[in-house]
Amino acid sequence: MDLKSLYTQIITENSRATHNRHPVLGATNSLEGINPSCGDDITLQFKVEDGIISDAGFIGTGCAISQASASLMIDLIKGKSVDEARHYIELFFAMIKGEAKEEEVLDELEDAAALQGISHVPARVKCAVLSWHTLEEALDGKTGVSDHEASEDEDGGSYEEDGDGLTLG
C-alpha cells in the first residue's frame, strides 16, 4: 500500500470512528466550533486534571475531513499535558501551511500527519483546522461558540475565505 492510500484509509476510518464521539462527563472545557462557509460544526469537550488532558471527546457534524481531524486530534492530545497539546497545535498548523515537512515533525503528529495533503486543497484547509482552532481557543479559556470564518494564527497571519477557497496569510 502506498503512502497516499494509507493516508486516505486513516482519514476515512477516523471520519467514521465513534471512539472519540461523545460528550465528556465533568468536562472542564467546552467550545463549539463552526465553519460557516461549509457547515462543519463540532463541540469539543475535554477534562484537564493536574495539567493533563485526561479525557476528550467531540460531537457534531461535518465533512469527512473535519470529523477525521477532530478524532485524530483527540487521539493525539488525550493523556498529554496542556503544554504538549499547544505544541501539537503549533506543529499541525505549520504542517497545514506547508512549513513543517520534516519526517520527525510528521512522526510527532502521529496519524494526524495523514492530513498533510490537505494543504494542497485550499477549500478543505478550514475543514482540517476547525477542531485544532477550537482546541486552541478552548485552552485559552474561550467558551460558547467560535465562528472560524477568519482566524488569526499566532504570527498574526490569518486563514481567510477568498472566494476560491482558503488563503493562508
N, C-alpha and C positions, 0 to 999 in steps of 0.2 A: 504494500500500500504506500503510495507516495504521500508527501507531507501535506499537500493541498487536500487530498482525500481524507487524511486523518483529521485535519482541522475542520473540514466540513462535517465529519462524523461527530467530533466533540461539540460543535455548535448545535447540531441537530439534536443530539442526545440531551444536552443541557437545556435546550429550549423547551423540551417536553418533561424534563425531570421534575419530580414533585418533592424531593427530599428537602429543598430549601423554601418551598412554597407553603408558608404557614405564618400565622401571627405568632409573636414571641410573648409568652406569659411573663409578666413582670419587666417588660422592656423599659430600659432607661432612656432610650432614644427612639423616636419615630418620626418619619418625614415622608410625605407624599411627593414624588417627583413626576412631573408631567412634561411631555414633549408635545406642545400644541400643534406643531407642524405635521405630525403623523398620528397623534392619538395615543402614543405609548403612555401608560400610567402605572406607576408602581408605588407601593407604600413599603418602605424599608423600615424594619424594626430590628433593634438589637439591644442586648443587655451587656453593660460594662460592669465588671466586678473587679475591684482592685487593679484597675487599669488594663484589664484583659477583656476582650470581646468574647464572653462565654457562650453566647447564643446569638443567632441572627436568622432572619427569615424575611421573605417578602410576599406580598400579594399584589395582584394587578394583572393587567392585560397589555398586550402589545405584540409587536412582530417577534419573530424567532430570534433576531439579533439582540433586542432589548431584554428578552426573557433569559436567553442563554448568558448574556453578560452579567445580569443580576445573580444568577445561580453560580456562575464561575467566581464572581467576586466574593460571594458569601463563603464558598468553599475555601477561598484563599485567606479570608480575614478571621474566620471563626477559630478561636483559641489563641489568637495573636494579640499583642498589645495594641493600644490605640496608636502609639508612635509607629509601630510596624504597619498598621493599616494606612496611615498617612503616607508612609514610604511607598506602599504598593500603589496608592492613588497617583503619586508623582510618576512612578515608573509606567503605569498604564497610560497616562496622558502623554508622556514622552513617546511611548510606543505608537500610539494612535497618530501623533503628529509626525511620525517618521524620524524622530530624533534619537530613538533607542532601538538599535537593531542588533546590538551585540548579543551573542548567544547567552552570556552569563545573565544579562538583564532579562531576556526572554525566559531563561530557566527559572529565574526568581519568580516570575509571574505564573509559573506552572501552566495549567491548561488555559488560563486566561490569555496566554500568548496566541492561542488559536484565533483570536480576534485581530491579530496584526494586519491581515489583509484588508480589513475594513478601511484602513487609512487610504486606500486607493479608490474607495467608493464614497465620495463626499456626502451623498444624500443619506448614507447609513451611519455616518460617524455619530450623529446625535443619538441614534438608537443605542449604539455601543456604550456611549459615555453617560447616558442618563443615570444609571444606578450608581456610577462612580461619583458623579457630581452630587447626587443625593446623599451618598455616604459622607462625602467631604463636608457638605453643609450641615448634616446631622451631627457630625463630630464637632463642628464649630458651634453647636447649640441651637441651630435653627429648628423651628417646629412648624407644624401646619402643612402648607403646600408650597412647593418650589416649582416655579414655571421656568423651564430651561430653554426659552426662545433664544436668548443670548446670554451666555455665561462667561464671566471673566475667568481666566486662568491666573495662577499666582504671579506670572510675569507681566500681567497687565494686558495680555492678548485676549482675544475672545473667539468664541465659536459663534458665528452668526449666519443666519439663513440669508443667502444671496439670490434666491430665486431659482438657481440651478442646483441647489443642494447646500452644502455647508462649506464655509470658508474657514480655514484655520488662520486666525490672525495673530 
